[in-house]
Amino acid sequence: MTGEHAKSWNDFWAQSKSSGQGCLPAAGYEQIDAAQKARWVDLAKQLPRNARVLDLATGNGLVMRWMLGERRDLKLTGVDLAPVLPPSPKGTKTRAGVPMEELPFPDDRFHAVVSQFGFEYGDTAKVAEEAARVLGKGGTLAILTHRQDGPILAHNLKRREQIRWAIDEKNLPDIARKSLQLRGRGIFTIPTAIQQAPEEGARLHGPQSAAWEIAEALRQTLAMSRHDHPANVARLIDTMVFHARNELGRIASLEAACATTADEERFTAAIEAAGFEPTGIEPVLEKGRATRFADFRTYRLS
């Protein structure tokens, strides 16, 4: 993961509380969530008693929460590159600011290393080597990985188009900022472009699209800030743009991660070179749908 991509995820987890949605589409999120949970619950059942488990790119610790819900005896530790994380699930431990390529644990420490939508964001070869180092012989590596042809990437690429429409193509934030200059002369006005943008964004990209969200947020910001100092309103607009740009960064990192797993031969070879033997790869699908949104891969350290 590049430095800019990492900063984008840092912002996401710093703002997040307990939501596990991340880059997942809102529509159908619960079904995707349920399909993921089923894989980790099943894995938890297979681990030895009191097994020590390391969760890479843990985020809000969702995988640990699911596994601990099935097996209270598991000893779960999560690490993530982000310097600020949501509170870890009760009964687990989380360490922030830890790159997957440099794990601060002794050799042979864990019985299993797991990761959901995280492993493929790092340097695959180095992450695999570190996972092998901290695992004992015969240990399990289980990773749930993105697919380039799945609905998650497709959803996010659409959001990228919608965000770019609002902040780049229509240049709405700059139009909103320029209107604030008139307030210093006692003139309160909302530019026509800002007033019309929510309807246009909904028509072009959908009524709940990111294009509509950003346009409507800017319209409301100007409409409801008549008595606020223009500098305060400008800072609020800057914050909106900051978060929008960070989402674009997260989408770029997702796109890169999907490209990594799409090169199946290279991806698998990097893991096997670290001493792992593949024990299974299973498609992960939403209930009632034929399109897989992820792959669940398991390995054994030889």
PAVO-717549 format. One record per residue: residue in one letter; z, x, y of N, C-alpha, C, O in turn. Coordinates in steps of 0.1 Angstrom, whole numbers, plus 5000, padded with zeros to 4 digits. Layout:
// PAVO-717549
AZXYZXYZXYZXY ...
***
This chain:
// PAVO-717549
M500050084988500050005000500050095012500850185013 T499150065022499050145034500250115043500950015041 G500450205053501550185062501450055070502549985071 E500250015074500149895082500349775073501049675077 H499949775060500149665051501649655049502249545048 A502349765047503749765045504549705056505449625054 K504149735069504749675080504649525081505549455085 S503449475076503249335076504149265066504649155069 W504449325054505349265045506749285050507649195047 N507049385057508449405062508749285071509849235071 D507849255080508049145089508249015081509048935085 F507448995071507548865063508948855057509648745058 W509448955050510748945044511948945054512948885051 A511749015066512749005076512848865081513948825085 Q511748785082511848655087512148555076512648445079 S512048595063512248495052513648475049514448565051 K514048365044515348335039515348335024515748425018 S514948215018515048205004513648154998513548144986 S512648135006511448075001510748184992510748294995 G510248134981509548224972508048214973507248264965 Q507548134983506148104984505248224986504248244980 G505648304996504948434999503448395002503248325012 C502548454995501148434998500548314990499348304990 L501348234984500848124976500448004984501147984995 P499447934980499047814988500147704987500847694977 A500347634998501347534998501047414989501947374982 A499747384988499347274979499347334964498647434962 G500147274956500247324942501147434940501247494929 Y501947474951502847584950503847564938504247654931 E504347434937505447414927504947434913505647494905 Q503647404910503047424897502847574894503147614883 I502447644904502247784903503647854900503747934892 D504647804908505947854906506547834892507147914886 A506247714887506747674874506047754863506747794853 A504747784865504047864855504548014855504748074844 Q504848064867505448194867506848204861507148294853 K507648104865509048104859509048104844509848164838 A508148024838508048014824507848144817508448174806 R507048234823506848364817508048454817508348514808 W508748444829509948534830511148484821511948564816 V511248354820512348294812512048334797512948364790 D510748324793510448364779510748514777511248544766 L510448594787510648744785512148764784512648844776 A512948694792514448714792514948684779515948754774 K514448584772514948554758514748664748515548674739 Q513748754751513448854741514148984743514149074734 L514849004754515549134757516849144750517449044747 P517249274747518549294740519649244749519549234761 R520849224742522049184749522449284759522449404757 N522849234771523349324782522249424787522549524792 A521049384785519949474789519949494804520249404812 R519649614808519449654822518049634826517149694820 V517749564837516449524841516149564855517049534864 L515049634858514649674871513449584876512449584869 D513649524887512549444893511949514905512549534915 L510649554903509949624914509349534924508849424920 A509349574937508949484948509549344947508849244946 T510849344946511649224943511549114953511649004950 G511349154966511249054977512548974978513649034980 N512548844975513748764976514448754963515348674962 G514048834953514748834940514448714931515248684923 L513348654933513048524926512948554911513548474903 V512348664907512248694893513548714887513848664876 M514448784894515748814889516548684888517348664878 R516348594897517048464897516648384884517548324877 W515348384881514948304870515448364857515848294848 M515348504856515848564844517348554842517748524830 L518048564852519548544851519948404848520948384841 G519148314852519348174849519248144834519948054829 E518448224827518348204813519248294805519748254794 R519548414810520448514803521448564813521148654821 R522648514813523748554822524248704819524848764827 D523948754807524348884803523548994809523949114809 L522348964814521449064819521949134831522649074840 K521749264832522149344844520849374852520049454849 L520749294863519449294871519649364884520549344892 T518649464887518549534899517149524905516249534897 G517049494918515749484924515549584935516549624942 V514349634936514049734947512849684955511949614949 D512749714968511649674976511449774987512349824992 L510149794991509849885002510349835015510749915024 A510449705017510849655030512249695033513149695024 P512549735045513849775049514849665051516049685050 V514349545053515249425054514849325044513649285044 L515749275036515449175026516349055027517449065033 P515948935022516848825021518048855012517848955004 P519048785012520248815003519748804989519048714985 S520248894981519948894967520648784959521648744963 P519948734949520648624941521948664936522148784932 K522948574935524248594930524148654916523448594908 G524948764914524948824901523848934899523748994888 T523148964910522149074910522349164921523149144930 K521749284920521849384931520449414936519449424928 T520349434949519049464956519149584964520149604972 R518149674964518149794973516849784981515749784975 A516949784994515849775003515349925006516150015005 G514149935012513650055016513350155005513350275007 V513050104993512750184981511350174977510950064973 P510550284978509150274973509150274958509950344951 M508150204952508050204937507750334931508050364920 E507050414939506650554935507750654935507550764929 E508950624940510050714941511350634938512050604948 L511550604926512750524922514050604922514050714916 P515050564929516350644929517250614918518450584919 F516750624906517550604894517350714883516250774883 P518350744875518150844865517250804854516850694852 D516850904846515950884835516650784825517850784823 D515750714818516250624807517350524811518250494803 R517250484823518350394828518150244824519150174822 F516950204823516750054821516150024807515450104801 H516349904803515649854791514349784794513449774785 A514249734806512949664810512749694825513649694833 V511449704828510949704842510049594844509049574836 V510249514854509449394856508849394871509449464879 S507849314873507349304887506349184887505549164878 Q506549104898505648994900504949014913505549014924 F503649024912502749044924503349154932503449144944 G503649274926504149384933503549514928503149604936 F503449534915503049654908501749704914501549824917 E500749604915499349644919499249674934498149714938 Y500349654942500249694956500549844958500249894969 G501049904948501450044949500350144944499250094940 D500650264943499850364936500050354921501150394916 T499150284915499350234901499850354892500750334884 A499150464892499450574883500950624886501650644876 K501250644899502650694902503750584898504750624893 V503450464901504350354898504650354882505750334878 A503550364875503650364860504450484855505250464846 E504250594861504950714857506450694860507350734852 E506850644872508250624875508850514866509950524862 A508050414863508550304854508850364840509950334834 A508050454836508250524823509450614823510150624813 R509650674834510750774836512150694835513050744828 V512250584842513550514842513750424830514850374828 L512650404822512850324810513250414798512850534797 G513950364789514250434776513050414767512250314768 K513050494757511950484747511950344740513050294736 G510850284739510750154734511050044744510949924741 G511250084757511449984767510249904771509149934767 T510549794778509449694781509049704795509849714804 L507749704798507149694811506449554811505549534803 A506849464820506249334821505849314836506649314845 I504549284838504049264852503149144853502249124844 L503449064863502548954865501648984877502149014888 T500348994875499449054885498448954890498048854884 H497948974902496948894909495648904902495349004894 R494748804905493348814900492448794912492748714921 Q491348874912490448864923489648734923489248694934 D489548674912488748544911489648424911489148314908 G490948444914491848334914492048254927491548294937 P492748144926492848054938493748114949493748074961 I494648204945495548264955494848344966495048324978 L493948434961493148514970492248424978492048434990 A491548324971490648234978491348164990490848145001 H492548114987493348044997493648135009493548095021 N494048255006494348345017493148395025493248415037 L492048405019490848445026490448335036489948355047 K490648205032490448095041491348105053490948075064 R492648135050493548145061493248255071493348245083 R492648365065492248475074491148425084491148455095 E490248355078489148295086489648205097489248205109 Q490648125094491248025103492048105114491948065126 I492848205110493548275120492648345130492848345142 R491648415124490748485133489948385142489648425154 W489748265138489048175147489948145159489448145170 A491248125157492148095168492448215177492348195189 I492648325172493148435180492048535185492248605194 D490948535177489848625181488548555186488148575197 E488048465177486848395181487048305194486248315203 K488148225194488348135205489248205216489348155227 N489848315212490648385221491748305228492048325240 L492348215221493348115226494548185232495048145243 P495148285226496348345232496048405246496848385255 D494948465248494648525261494348415271494748435283 I493748305267493548195276494848135281495048105292 A495748125271497148075274497848165284498448125293 R497748295281498448395290497948385304498748385314 K496648385306496048375319496448255327496548265339 S496648145320497048025327498448035333498847975343 L499248135327500648155332500648215346501548205354 Q499548285350499448355363499548255374500048285385 L498948135371498948025382500347975385500547915395 R501247985375502547925377503347995388504247945394 G503048125390503648205400503348145414504048165424 R502248065415501848005427502147855427501747775436 G502947815417503447675417502447585411502547455412 I501447635404500347555398500547545383500447645376 F500947425378501147405363499847345357499547235361 T499247415348498047355342497947405328498347525325 I497347325319497047365306495447375305494847265307 P494947485302493447495302492847405292493347365282 T491647355296490947265287490747315273490847245263 A490447445272490147505259491447495250491247475238 I492647505256493847495249494047355245494547325233 Q493747255254493947115251493047075239493446985231 Q491847125239490847075229490947155216490447105206 A491547265216491547355204492147295192491647315181 P493347225192493847165180492947075173492747085161 E492246985181491346895174490146965169489646935158 E489647065176488547145171488847225159488147225149 G490047285159490547355147490647275135490347315124 A491247155137491347055126490047015120489846995108 R489046995129487746945125486947055117486347025108 L487147175122486347285116487047335103486347375093 H488347345103489147415092490147325085490647375075 G490347205089491347115082492447085091492847165100 P493046965089494146915098495446995097496246995106 Q495647065086496947145085496547295083497347375078 S495447335088494947475086495647565096496347515105 A495547695094496147795103495447785117496147805127 A494147745117493547735130494147625138494447635150 W494447505131495147395138496547445142497047415153 E497247505133498647545135498847625148499647605156 I497947735149498047825160497647755173498347765183 A496547675172496147605184497147505189497447505201 E497747435180498747335184500047405189500647355198 A500447515183501647585187501447635202502347625210 L500247685205499947735218499947615228500447625239 R499347505224499347385233500747335236501047315248 Q501547325226502947275228503747375236504547335244 T503547505234504247605241503947595256504947595264 L502747575260502447555274502947425279503447415291 A502847315271503247185276504747175278505147095287 M505447235270506947225270507647325278508947335278 S506947415285507547525292507447525307507447625313 R507247405312507047385326508047455335507747515345 H509347445330510447505338510847645334511847695339 D510147695324510547835319509847935328508747915334 H510448055329509748165336508548205328508548215316 P507348235335506148265328506348385319505648395309 A507148485323507348605314507948565301507648625291 N508848465301509448425288508448355279508348365267 V507548275286506448205278505548305273505048295261 A505148405281504248515276504848585264504048615255 R506148605264506748675253506648585240506448645229 L506848455242506648365230505248375225505048365212 I504248375234502948385229502648515222501948515211 D503248625227503048755221503648745207503148805197 T504848685205505448675192504548595182504448635170 M503948485187503048415178501848505173501548505161 V501348585182500248665179500648775169499948815160 F501848835172502448935163502548885149502048955140 H503048765147503148715133501848685127501648695115 A500848635135499548605130498848735126498248735115 R498948845134498348965130499049025117498349085109 N500349005116501049055104500548975092500449035081 E500248845093499748775082498348825078498048835066 L497548855088496248925085496449055077495649085068 G497449125080497749245073498149225059497749295050 R498949115057499449085043498249035035498149065023 I497348965041496148915034495249035030494649045019 A495149135039494349255036494949335024494249385016 S496349335024496949405013496849325000496649384989 L496849195000496549114989495149134983494949144971 E494249144993492849164989492649304982491949314972 A493349404987493349534981493949534967493449594958 A495049464966495749454953494849384942494849424931 C494149274947493249204937492149294933491649294922 A491649384942490549474939491049574928490349624920 T492349614930492949714920492949654906492549724897 T493449534904493449474891492149434886491949424874 A491149404895489849374891489149484883488249464875 D489549614887489049724880489849744867490749834867 E489649654858490549654846490649784839491749824835 E489549854837489549974829490450084836491250144829 R490250094849491050194856492550154857493350244855 F492750034859494149984861494950004848496050054848 T494349964837494949974824495150124820496150164814 A494150204823494150344819495350414826495950504820 A495550384839496650444846498050414840498850494840 I498150294835499450254829499650314815500650364812 E498550314808498650374794498850534795499450584786 A498250594806498450734807499850774809500250894807 A500750684814502150714816502950694803504150714803 G502250654792502950644779503150504774503950484765 F502550404781502750264777501650224768500450254769 E502150144758501150074749501149924752502149864752 P499949874754499849734757500249644745499849674734 T501049544748501449454737500949314740501149224731 G500349284751499749154754499349134768499949194777 I498349054770497949014783497548864782496648824774 E498248784790498048634788497748574802498248614812 P496848484802496448414815497648324819498248264811 V497848314832498848234838498048124846497348154855 L498247994842497547884848498447784853499547764848 E497947704863498747584867498547484857497547474850 K499547394855499447294845498347194848498147154859 G497447174837496347084839495147144845494147074848 R495147274848494047344853493547454844494247524837 A492147484845491647584836491447714843491347814836 T491647724856491447844863492747924863493747874868 R492748044858493948134859494148184873493248224880 F495448194877495748244890496348384889496548454899 A496748424877497348554875497248594860496848514852 D497648714857497748764843499148814841499748884850 F499648784829501048844826500748944815500348924804 R501149074819500849194811502149254806503049264814 T502149284793503349344787503049474780501949484774 Y503949574781503749704775505049754769506149704772 R504849844760506049904753505850054756504850114754 L507050124760506950264762507050334749508050324741 S506050414745506050484732506850614733506950684723 
***
